[in-house]
Amino acid sequence: MLFNSISFLIFFPLVTLGYFIIPYKWRWIWLLIASYYFYMSWNPVYALLIATSTFITYLCGVLLQSTERIEDEEKRIRLRKTWLILSLVINFSILFFYKYYNFLGDNINRVMEHFAINMQVPYFDVMLPVGISFYTFQAIGYTMDVYRRDIKAEMHLGKYALFISFFPQLVAGPIERSGNLLRQFYEKHTFDLERAKRGFVLMLWGFFQKVVIADRVAILVNQVYGNYEAYAGFEIALATVLFSIQIYCDFAGYTYIAIGAAKIMGFELMQNFDTPYFAKSIKEFWRRWHISLSGWFKDYLYIPLGGSRCNRLKRYRNIMITFLVSGIWHGSGWNYIIWGGLHGMYQVVGDIITPVRQRVARFFGLSKEKFSYKSLQVLTTFILVDFAWIFFRTADLTSALGIIKQMFSSFNPWIFFDQSLYQLGLDQKDFGVMMISIILMIGVELVGKHFDFEEAIAKEHCVFTWAVFMVIILGILIFGVYGPGYAASQFIYFQF
């Protein structure tokens, strides 16, 4: 059940209505049933996996909490490590089998074939469960928090199960922390019209980004990347820049819908994006892009490795490990590993050449406070991020290298003036709608840094508010991109 589907547009109002009608003490049951129904709409069998992850991390959390009563410190430490390792091993094993086993097996088989070893790692034809990386990391984060004594273990199995499976953020985040979301299941939520209007604004903005921008841009990107040998130079460059827009609008659009849906019911999910393409460095980009995942890796991997509290060489090692693992988290392919490695390398090289950049800036009299200097930083960061997206978008390393080769094989700026752009999958009208929508989105998000659109719309007179809603809804219906029979287009990050 996709957010941008008729099924969800029926499902969500019914769940919300039921939530506020049902007595408070039974609401968690209603949401839990709704969340499992939502997840099982993809494949009912995979509900067993999320239930297993839920029960194991719940049990290990309770066992970790129980060790506080043990007076023998050595025994207490040993048991705490045992329960933590048990939780990590089981959860990572499930994730590994479904997401990485065949990839690793394929690489091992190639090596054995190269050395003429007559042995094969068996292949299992299994479908990747939707959102497994997201809910696994959320469950593991909870176990780590209990182990560190940042929180006390949750004793209510049902509410903990709801924390892991809460349907707005179940399949593509944000990756929530128990300290934020879990406690909210104990709060008594009453329907608040102003809060609901704020949530609805966010949902509409998410739908606009997804069906008006992301799905329209995808047509051009898919055509060029799907047959990259037929294109060159600026055609490839344009498709690559537009993929940056596509993946942002696709993922941020999902997040806005998730945050808005949760807000309507009274829950506050964490922010996951903060105009990332206006970052002035790669480090800042990762403070603005997929914030919940960046925070997860920082708290549970980078800092435990030593973080920045060590010598320069070890700090660079920690950065590279973190970003390589981030690449692996996103997908089982060398292209994802290279994508993560590039982002790590950007940060390491950027830190190494900082003194050189500072001397060059002083030589040319460039001030860090000048708009021109900041603009150059933003442009440079975007180009680096955009280049790395090539590896993320392509199916394999060979395709990525082929696209890079084609990009630099020809200098053809005339495509922007001879109407060649309208041969890339979008006609002149659709291309114009795409560009206007992108400009509108950029303007709204930049102004939104200083002006709260949701609050302004929500506090207006009801007639004005609903007039705005109707205009946005009509805009989405008229300019949205839909498949045959209004089939919904899947969100990119669902595959992770």
C-alpha positions as a printed Julia matrix, in Angstrom:
496×3 Matrix{Float64}:
   0.0     0.0     0.0
   1.76    3.11   -1.26
   1.06    6.57    0.15
   0.23    7.78   -3.36
  -2.4     5.11   -3.95
  -6.19    5.03   -3.75
  -5.89    2.31   -1.09
  -4.01    4.63    1.28
  -6.39    7.52    0.64
  -9.15    5.24    1.95
  -7.07    3.54    4.65
  -5.66    6.63    6.38
  -8.94    8.53    7.06
 -10.53    5.34    8.4
  -7.58    4.69   10.72
  -7.56    8.3    11.92
 -11.32    8.32   12.52
 -11.12    5.05   14.43
  -8.17    6.31   16.47
 -10.07    9.28   17.86
 -13.33    7.37   18.37
 -11.87    4.39   20.24
 -11.31    4.83   24.01
  -7.77    5.87   24.89
  -6.65    2.6    26.5
  -7.46    0.6    23.33
  -5.98    2.99   20.8
  -2.57    1.32   20.7
  -4.28   -1.93   19.66
  -6.08   -0.15   16.82
  -2.85    1.43   15.57
  -0.95   -1.84   15.88
  -3.57   -3.71   13.83
  -3.59   -0.9    11.25
   0.21   -0.87   11.05
   0.47   -4.62   10.51
  -2.34   -4.5     7.95
  -0.45   -1.7     6.17
   2.77   -3.74    6.13
   1.06   -7.0     5.16
  -0.5    -5.32    2.12
   2.85   -5.92    0.38
   3.42   -9.5     1.5
   1.68  -11.02    4.55
   4.52  -13.5     5.12
   7.04  -10.77    5.87
   5.01   -9.69    8.89
   6.7   -12.66   10.59
  10.08  -10.98   10.11
   9.09   -7.68   11.69
   7.35   -9.61   14.5
  10.54  -11.62   15.08
  12.71   -8.51   15.17
  10.21   -6.88   17.53
  10.05   -9.79   19.96
  13.83  -10.37   20.05
  14.69   -6.73   20.72
  11.86   -6.43   23.25
  13.07   -9.55   25.1
  16.71   -8.45   25.03
  15.68   -5.02   26.31
  13.8    -6.57   29.24
  16.74   -8.88   29.99
  19.15   -5.95   29.85
  16.97   -4.05   32.31
  16.81   -7.07   34.62
  20.6    -7.1    34.98
  20.38   -3.91   37.04
  19.36   -6.08   40.01
  22.54   -8.19   39.82
  25.04   -7.11   42.44
  28.03   -8.97   40.98
  29.46   -6.34   38.6
  31.45   -8.81   36.5
  28.42  -11.04   35.99
  26.22   -8.01   35.24
  28.6    -6.73   32.57
  28.92  -10.18   31.02
  25.16  -10.67   30.83
  24.56   -7.2    29.41
  27.04   -7.88   26.61
  25.43  -11.28   25.99
  21.92   -9.83   25.55
  23.2    -7.0    23.38
  25.16   -9.35   21.12
  22.17  -11.71   20.87
  19.95   -8.87   19.68
  22.53   -7.61   17.19
  23.36  -11.05   15.78
  19.75  -12.12   15.2
  18.66   -8.82   13.66
  21.71   -8.39   11.47
  21.5   -12.05   10.41
  17.94  -11.59    9.15
  18.93   -8.38    7.35
  22.03  -10.04    5.88
  20.16  -13.05    4.54
  17.47  -11.08    2.75
  19.59   -8.18    1.55
  23.22   -9.26    1.21
  23.5   -13.06    1.07
  23.01  -13.41   -2.7
  25.32  -10.45   -3.41
  28.1   -11.92   -1.29
  27.48  -15.41   -2.68
  27.66  -14.12   -6.25
  31.02  -12.46   -5.59
  32.39  -15.58   -3.9
  31.25  -17.71   -6.85
  33.01  -15.4    -9.29
  36.25  -15.68   -7.33
  35.98  -19.48   -7.18
  35.21  -19.61  -10.89
  38.27  -17.47  -11.6
  40.48  -19.93   -9.73
  38.71  -22.93  -11.3
  37.33  -24.12   -7.96
  34.39  -26.44   -8.57
  32.17  -25.15   -5.78
  29.18  -22.82   -5.72
  27.46  -20.86   -2.96
  23.73  -21.61   -3.38
  21.42  -18.84   -4.57
  18.1   -18.15   -2.82
  15.35  -16.5    -4.81
  13.87  -14.28   -2.1
  12.24  -10.88   -2.38
  13.65   -8.09   -0.23
  11.06   -7.26    2.48
   9.88   -3.66    2.2
  11.51   -1.36    4.76
  13.61   -4.08    6.43
  16.67   -1.83    6.75
  14.59    0.91    8.38
  12.78   -1.11   11.04
  15.88   -3.23   11.76
  17.94   -0.13   12.5
  15.14    1.31   14.61
  14.95   -1.9    16.65
  18.73   -2.13   17.04
  18.9     1.53   18.06
  16.42    0.79   20.85
  18.56   -2.12   22.11
  21.66    0.07   22.06
  19.87    2.81   24.01
  18.81    0.34   26.7
  22.31   -1.15   26.84
  23.82    2.32   27.3
  21.18    3.13   29.92
  20.02    6.11   27.86
  16.48    4.79   28.37
  14.76    2.15   30.46
  13.47   -0.94   28.7
   9.86   -0.8    27.51
   7.83   -3.39   29.42
   4.64   -3.09   27.36
   5.14   -5.51   24.46
   2.19   -4.14   22.49
   3.32   -0.52   22.59
   6.87   -1.54   21.8
   5.56   -3.51   18.79
   3.72   -0.36   17.71
   6.95    1.65   18.03
   8.68   -0.7    15.57
   5.74   -0.98   13.15
   4.08    2.48   13.3
   2.76    2.69    9.75
   3.55    6.32    8.75
   7.3     5.8     9.12
   7.53    2.01    8.9
   8.86    1.42    5.4
  11.04    4.48    4.67
  11.62    6.35    7.9
  12.36    8.61    9.57
  14.28    6.07   11.67
  12.8     7.08   15.01
  14.33    6.91   18.48
  12.44    5.39   21.37
  13.06    8.52   23.41
  10.93   10.48   20.97
   8.25    8.2    19.51
   7.71    5.43   22.06
   6.74    7.77   24.88
   4.11    9.39   22.66
   2.09    6.16   22.67
   1.37    6.86   26.35
  -0.02   10.33   25.67
  -3.74   11.04   25.39
  -4.3    12.67   22.01
  -7.45   14.63   21.33
  -8.33   15.82   17.85
  -6.86   19.28   17.27
  -8.13   21.0    14.12
  -5.19   23.39   13.82
  -2.68   20.56   14.27
  -4.6    18.48   11.72
  -4.47   21.32    9.21
  -0.71   21.63    9.7
  -0.37   17.91    9.12
  -2.53   18.09    6.01
  -0.36   20.88    4.59
   2.7    18.65    5.02
   0.95   15.71    3.38
  -0.11   17.81    0.39
   3.42   19.17    0.01
   4.74   15.61    0.06
   2.24   14.51   -2.61
   3.22   17.52   -4.73
   6.9    16.62   -4.53
   6.21   12.97   -5.33
   3.59   12.91   -8.09
   4.13   16.32   -9.7
   7.94   16.56   -9.58
   9.62   13.21   -8.78
   7.45   11.01  -11.0
   7.64   13.48  -13.9
  11.42   13.88  -13.62
  11.72   10.08  -13.47
  10.4     9.81  -17.04
  13.36   11.79  -18.43
  15.93   10.22  -16.11
  14.77    6.68  -16.86
  14.9     7.25  -20.61
  18.44    8.64  -20.59
  19.9     6.27  -18.0
  18.06    3.3   -19.48
  19.73    3.82  -22.86
  22.76    5.93  -21.99
  24.77    4.78  -25.03
  22.38    6.81  -27.21
  23.04   10.05  -25.32
  26.09   12.14  -24.54
  27.42   15.31  -22.97
  24.81   17.69  -21.63
  22.0    15.16  -22.11
  23.65   12.86  -19.57
  24.58   15.81  -17.34
  21.0    17.1   -17.36
  19.59   13.67  -16.5
  22.12   13.36  -13.66
  21.21   16.76  -12.21
  17.53   15.91  -12.53
  18.05   12.6   -10.73
  19.27   14.65   -7.77
  15.93   16.42   -7.86
  14.02   13.18   -8.37
  15.51   11.31   -5.42
  15.13   14.32   -3.14
  11.48   14.94   -4.05
  10.74   11.2    -3.92
  12.27   10.62   -0.49
  11.48   13.99    1.08
   7.97   13.72   -0.35
   7.47   10.4     1.45
   8.84   11.94    4.65
   6.5    14.94    4.5
   3.52   12.62    3.99
   4.67   10.44    6.91
   5.25   13.39    9.25
   1.97   14.99    8.22
  -0.06   11.8     8.67
   1.44   11.23   12.12
   0.83   14.86   13.08
  -2.87   14.64   12.21
  -3.16   11.81   14.75
  -1.15   13.76   17.33
   2.32   12.25   16.9
   5.47   14.24   16.18
   8.08   12.52   14.01
  11.58   13.88   13.63
  12.66   16.07   10.73
  14.51   14.13    8.03
  15.52   16.81    5.5
  16.66   20.41    5.71
  17.3    21.83    2.2
  20.33   19.52    1.71
  21.3    20.83   -1.73
  22.07   24.22   -0.21
  24.75   22.74    2.05
  28.16   24.42    1.79
  30.13   21.22    2.44
  29.67   17.46    2.28
  29.72   17.34    6.07
  26.89   19.87    6.19
  25.05   17.95    3.46
  24.87   14.92    5.74
  23.5    17.07    8.55
  20.66   18.01    6.18
  20.07   14.79    4.17
  18.33   11.73    5.7
  18.96   13.23    9.12
  17.62   10.23   11.04
  20.02    7.81    9.31
  22.97   10.19    9.65
  22.22   10.53   13.36
  21.94    6.74   13.71
  25.35    6.15   12.16
  26.89    8.94   14.19
  25.55    7.67   17.54
  25.88    3.92   17.02
  28.91    3.57   14.73
  31.03    6.7    14.27
  31.25    7.74   17.93
  31.79    4.15   19.24
  34.68    3.86   16.75
  36.23    6.91   18.38
  34.54    9.65   16.41
  36.62   12.79   16.19
  38.2    12.26   19.62
  41.35   10.67   18.22
  44.27   11.45   15.95
  43.71   12.52   12.37
  44.47    9.13   10.79
  41.99    7.29   13.02
  39.4    10.01   12.46
  39.71    9.51    8.7
  39.41    5.76    9.22
  36.23    6.27   11.24
  34.74    8.49    8.54
  35.51    5.99    5.78
  34.12    3.03    7.74
  30.93    4.94    8.54
  30.28    5.95    4.95
  31.18    2.57    3.48
  28.69    0.97    5.88
  26.16    3.64    4.89
  26.64    2.63    1.27
  26.14   -1.04    2.18
  22.99   -0.14    4.14
  21.51    1.42    1.02
  21.99   -1.59   -1.21
  23.77   -4.83   -2.02
  25.97   -3.75   -4.89
  29.42   -2.34   -5.53
  27.82    0.81   -6.88
  26.34    1.57   -3.44
  29.65    0.83   -1.73
  31.45    3.21   -4.11
  28.74    5.84   -3.55
  29.3     5.63    0.21
  33.07    5.56   -0.25
  32.95    8.7    -2.39
  31.13   10.62    0.34
  33.68    9.44    2.89
  36.54   10.38    0.57
  35.02   13.81   -0.06
  35.11   14.52    3.68
  38.63   13.16    4.19
  40.12   14.99    1.19
  38.17   18.12    2.07
  39.67   18.12    5.56
  43.19   17.51    4.23
  43.1    20.37    1.72
  41.35   22.85    4.03
  44.59   24.84    4.65
  45.18   25.04    0.88
  41.64   26.27    0.24
  42.01   28.88    2.96
  45.27   30.17    1.45
  43.69   30.34   -2.02
  40.72   32.26   -0.61
  43.02   34.75    1.11
  45.12   35.14   -2.06
  42.07   36.1    -4.12
  40.61   38.17   -1.3
  37.55   35.96   -0.91
  35.62   36.43    2.31
  33.7    33.49    3.78
  30.85   35.88    4.56
  30.43   36.99    0.95
  27.48   35.68   -1.03
  29.76   34.78   -3.94
  31.98   32.61   -1.73
  29.0    30.83   -0.14
  27.44   30.29   -3.57
  30.67   28.73   -4.82
  30.68   26.4    -1.82
  27.07   25.36   -2.46
  27.74   24.79   -6.17
  30.89   22.75   -5.51
  29.11   20.6    -2.92
  26.17   20.0    -5.24
  28.46   18.93   -8.1
  30.25   16.43   -5.84
  26.97   15.04   -4.5
  25.53   14.91   -8.01
  28.53   12.98   -9.35
  28.19   10.41   -6.56
  24.49    9.98   -7.4
  25.55    8.42  -10.73
  26.76    5.32   -8.87
  23.62    5.3    -6.72
  21.27    5.47   -9.72
  22.87    2.87  -11.96
  22.27   -0.86  -11.67
  25.95   -1.77  -11.63
  29.47   -0.4   -11.78
  29.79   -0.98  -15.54
  26.76    1.22  -16.24
  28.04    3.96  -13.93
  31.42    4.1   -15.68
  29.67    4.03  -19.07
  27.5     7.0   -18.12
  30.51    8.99  -16.9
  32.32    8.22  -20.17
  29.3     9.33  -22.22
  28.95   12.51  -20.19
  32.44   13.67  -21.17
  32.38   12.27  -24.7
  30.67   15.24  -26.3
  30.21   18.98  -25.87
  26.68   19.71  -27.03
  25.24   22.8   -25.27
  23.0    23.45  -28.28
  20.52   20.89  -26.93
  19.22   23.67  -24.68
  18.26   25.77  -27.72
  17.28   23.4   -30.56
  14.37   21.65  -28.78
  16.38   18.43  -28.37
  15.35   18.45  -24.72
  11.83   17.57  -25.75
  13.08   14.27  -27.21
  14.13   12.94  -23.8
  10.76   11.55  -22.75
   8.93   14.77  -21.89
   7.21   16.98  -24.45
   7.43   20.76  -24.25
   4.4    21.08  -21.98
   5.57   18.45  -19.49
   9.11   19.82  -19.53
   7.74   23.26  -18.73
   5.56   21.91  -15.91
   8.61   20.11  -14.51
  10.8    23.23  -14.52
   8.12   25.5   -13.05
   7.39   22.92  -10.33
  11.07   22.61   -9.42
  11.47   26.4    -9.24
   8.32   26.63   -7.11
   9.61   23.92   -4.76
  13.0    25.62   -4.36
  11.31   28.95   -3.65
   8.91   27.5    -1.08
  11.66   25.6     0.74
  14.0    28.61    0.86
  11.24   30.94    2.09
  10.14   28.19    4.47
  13.46   28.51    6.3
  12.21   31.86    7.6
   8.44   31.56    7.32
   6.2    28.8     8.7
   3.76   28.04    5.88
   1.98   25.3     7.83
   1.27   27.57   10.78
   0.21   30.49    8.59
  -2.27   28.36    6.61
  -3.54   26.5     9.67
  -4.28   29.7    11.61
  -6.2    31.35    8.79
  -9.99   31.38    8.59
 -11.37   27.95    7.78
 -12.76   29.1     4.41
  -9.39   30.45    3.31
  -7.56   27.36    4.56
  -9.79   24.94    2.68
  -9.63   27.12   -0.44
  -5.83   26.79   -0.34
  -6.16   23.04    0.18
  -8.48   22.7    -2.82
  -6.11   24.68   -5.05
  -3.19   22.44   -4.06
  -5.26   19.26   -4.48
  -6.45   20.35   -7.93
  -2.87   21.21   -8.88
  -1.71   17.74   -7.83
  -4.58   16.03   -9.69
  -4.08   18.08  -12.87
  -0.28   18.11  -13.03
   0.54   14.84  -11.28
   2.02   11.93  -13.21
   0.1     8.66  -13.02
   0.55    5.27  -14.61
  -2.07    3.26  -16.53
  -5.3     3.24  -14.56
  -3.78    5.78  -12.16
  -1.3     3.2   -10.88
   0.9     4.54   -8.1
   4.64    4.9    -8.59
   6.72    3.31   -5.84
   9.02    5.44   -3.68
  12.74    4.9    -4.4
  13.76    4.32   -0.79
  11.24    1.49   -0.36
  13.86   -0.81   -1.91
  16.22   -0.19    1.01
